[in-house]
Amino acid sequence: MVLVDDAGKAFPTINHSPWVGVTLADFVMPFFLFVVGLSVSLVFK
């Protein structure tokens, strides 16, 4: 998330989008939470 918060012009694909729109950075946290939830469910199965 450090790169997303202050990526500047070095990585335009991971910059946050303006108010309307979606970029790759907008999927990082939800995907991480999905993977953690999947891992926890598999561990306690």
Distance bins in CASP14 RR format, pairs under 12 A and 6 or more apart:
PFRMAT RR
TARGET T0000
AUTHOR 0000-0000-0000
RMODE 2
METHOD distances of the structure
MODEL  1
1 7 0 0 0 0 0 1 0 0 0 0 0
1 14 0 0 0 0 1 0 0 0 0 0 0
1 16 0 0 0 0 0 1 0 0 0 0 0
1 25 0 0 0 0 1 0 0 0 0 0 0
1 26 0 0 0 0 0 1 0 0 0 0 0
1 28 1 0 0 1 0 0 0 0 0 0 0
1 29 1 0 0 1 0 0 0 0 0 0 0
1 32 0 0 0 0 1 0 0 0 0 0 0
2 8 0 0 0 0 0 1 0 0 0 0 0
2 11 0 0 0 0 0 1 0 0 0 0 0
2 14 0 0 0 0 0 1 0 0 0 0 0
2 25 0 0 0 0 0 1 0 0 0 0 0
2 28 0 0 0 0 0 1 0 0 0 0 0
3 10 0 0 0 0 1 0 0 0 0 0 0
3 11 1 0 0 1 0 0 0 0 0 0 0
3 12 0 0 0 0 0 1 0 0 0 0 0
3 13 0 0 0 0 0 1 0 0 0 0 0
3 14 1 0 1 0 0 0 0 0 0 0 0
3 15 0 0 0 0 1 0 0 0 0 0 0
3 16 0 0 0 0 0 1 0 0 0 0 0
3 24 0 0 0 0 0 1 0 0 0 0 0
3 25 0 0 0 0 1 0 0 0 0 0 0
3 28 0 0 0 0 1 0 0 0 0 0 0
4 10 0 0 0 0 0 1 0 0 0 0 0
4 11 0 0 0 0 1 0 0 0 0 0 0
4 12 0 0 0 0 0 1 0 0 0 0 0
4 13 0 0 0 0 0 1 0 0 0 0 0
4 14 1 0 1 0 0 0 0 0 0 0 0
4 15 1 0 0 1 0 0 0 0 0 0 0
4 16 1 0 0 1 0 0 0 0 0 0 0
4 17 0 0 0 0 0 1 0 0 0 0 0
4 23 0 0 0 0 1 0 0 0 0 0 0
4 24 0 0 0 0 1 0 0 0 0 0 0
4 25 1 0 1 0 0 0 0 0 0 0 0
4 26 0 0 0 0 1 0 0 0 0 0 0
4 27 0 0 0 0 0 1 0 0 0 0 0
4 28 1 0 0 1 0 0 0 0 0 0 0
4 29 0 0 0 0 1 0 0 0 0 0 0
5 11 0 0 0 0 0 1 0 0 0 0 0
5 14 0 0 0 0 0 1 0 0 0 0 0
5 15 0 0 0 0 1 0 0 0 0 0 0
5 16 0 0 0 0 1 0 0 0 0 0 0
5 25 0 0 0 0 1 0 0 0 0 0 0
5 28 0 0 0 0 0 1 0 0 0 0 0
6 14 0 0 0 0 0 1 0 0 0 0 0
6 15 0 0 0 0 1 0 0 0 0 0 0
6 16 0 0 0 0 0 1 0 0 0 0 0
6 25 0 0 0 0 0 1 0 0 0 0 0
7 13 0 0 0 0 1 0 0 0 0 0 0
7 14 1 0 1 0 0 0 0 0 0 0 0
7 15 1 0 1 0 0 0 0 0 0 0 0
7 16 0 0 0 0 1 0 0 0 0 0 0
7 23 0 0 0 0 0 1 0 0 0 0 0
7 24 0 0 0 0 0 1 0 0 0 0 0
7 25 0 0 0 0 1 0 0 0 0 0 0
8 14 0 0 0 0 1 0 0 0 0 0 0
8 15 1 0 0 1 0 0 0 0 0 0 0
8 16 0 0 0 0 0 1 0 0 0 0 0
9 15 0 0 0 0 1 0 0 0 0 0 0
11 23 0 0 0 0 0 1 0 0 0 0 0
11 24 0 0 0 0 1 0 0 0 0 0 0
11 25 0 0 0 0 1 0 0 0 0 0 0
12 23 0 0 0 0 1 0 0 0 0 0 0
12 24 0 0 0 0 0 1 0 0 0 0 0
12 25 0 0 0 0 0 1 0 0 0 0 0
13 22 0 0 0 0 0 1 0 0 0 0 0
13 23 1 0 0 1 0 0 0 0 0 0 0
13 24 1 0 1 0 0 0 0 0 0 0 0
13 25 0 0 0 0 1 0 0 0 0 0 0
13 26 0 0 0 0 0 1 0 0 0 0 0
13 27 0 0 0 0 0 1 0 0 0 0 0
13 28 0 0 0 0 0 1 0 0 0 0 0
14 23 1 0 0 1 0 0 0 0 0 0 0
14 24 1 0 1 0 0 0 0 0 0 0 0
14 25 1 0 1 0 0 0 0 0 0 0 0
14 26 0 0 0 0 1 0 0 0 0 0 0
14 27 0 0 0 0 0 1 0 0 0 0 0
14 28 0 0 0 0 1 0 0 0 0 0 0
15 21 0 0 0 0 0 1 0 0 0 0 0
15 22 0 0 0 0 0 1 0 0 0 0 0
15 23 1 0 0 1 0 0 0 0 0 0 0
15 24 0 0 0 0 1 0 0 0 0 0 0
15 25 1 0 0 1 0 0 0 0 0 0 0
15 26 0 0 0 0 0 1 0 0 0 0 0
16 22 0 0 0 0 1 0 0 0 0 0 0
16 23 1 0 0 1 0 0 0 0 0 0 0
16 24 0 0 0 0 0 1 0 0 0 0 0
16 25 1 0 1 0 0 0 0 0 0 0 0
16 26 1 0 0 1 0 0 0 0 0 0 0
16 27 0 0 0 0 0 1 0 0 0 0 0
16 28 0 0 0 0 0 1 0 0 0 0 0
16 29 0 0 0 0 0 1 0 0 0 0 0
17 23 1 0 1 0 0 0 0 0 0 0 0
17 24 0 0 0 0 1 0 0 0 0 0 0
17 25 1 0 0 1 0 0 0 0 0 0 0
17 26 1 0 0 1 0 0 0 0 0 0 0
17 27 0 0 0 0 0 1 0 0 0 0 0
18 26 0 0 0 0 0 1 0 0 0 0 0
20 26 0 0 0 0 0 1 0 0 0 0 0
22 28 0 0 0 0 0 1 0 0 0 0 0
22 30 0 0 0 0 0 1 0 0 0 0 0
24 30 0 0 0 0 0 1 0 0 0 0 0
24 31 0 0 0 0 0 1 0 0 0 0 0
25 31 0 0 0 0 0 1 0 0 0 0 0
27 33 0 0 0 0 0 1 0 0 0 0 0
27 34 0 0 0 0 1 0 0 0 0 0 0
27 35 0 0 0 0 0 1 0 0 0 0 0
28 34 0 0 0 0 0 1 0 0 0 0 0
28 35 0 0 0 0 0 1 0 0 0 0 0
29 35 0 0 0 0 0 1 0 0 0 0 0
29 36 0 0 0 0 0 1 0 0 0 0 0
30 36 0 0 0 0 0 1 0 0 0 0 0
30 37 0 0 0 0 0 1 0 0 0 0 0
31 37 0 0 0 0 0 1 0 0 0 0 0
31 38 0 0 0 0 0 1 0 0 0 0 0
32 38 0 0 0 0 0 1 0 0 0 0 0
32 39 0 0 0 0 0 1 0 0 0 0 0
33 39 0 0 0 0 0 1 0 0 0 0 0
33 40 0 0 0 0 0 1 0 0 0 0 0
34 40 0 0 0 0 0 1 0 0 0 0 0
34 41 0 0 0 0 0 1 0 0 0 0 0
35 41 0 0 0 0 0 1 0 0 0 0 0
35 42 0 0 0 0 0 1 0 0 0 0 0
36 42 0 0 0 0 0 1 0 0 0 0 0
36 43 0 0 0 0 0 1 0 0 0 0 0
37 43 0 0 0 0 1 0 0 0 0 0 0
37 44 0 0 0 0 0 1 0 0 0 0 0
37 45 0 0 0 0 0 1 0 0 0 0 0
38 44 0 0 0 0 0 1 0 0 0 0 0
38 45 0 0 0 0 0 1 0 0 0 0 0
39 45 0 0 0 0 0 1 0 0 0 0 0
END
